[in-house]
Amino acid sequence: MTRATKAWAMLLALSAASTVFAASGLTGPALALPILMLAGLKAHVILRDYLGLSVAPGWLRGFDLGLALLIITFAGLALAD
């Protein structure tokens, strides 16, 4: 299996998990927080494997930090609801 195929399979699994959460009937922060985590993981897989940042670990860490700050901000907004 190539790296791109493994990344694609991971993205499918994470998307399926998002669908399960969305169909679960959860609302508010109980739904938003796991969906945000899954979205962050999906973004990391795309950055690492499809955009090739695995060969530039400094850039990958920078993007991961930016994504983490964005997700934490959104999680705080979801919890403030």
Summary of the structure (lengths in Angstrom):
residues: 81
radius of gyration: 14.1
end to end distance: 43.4
largest distance: 43.4
contacts: 206
relative contact order: 0.14
helix: 86%
strand: 0%
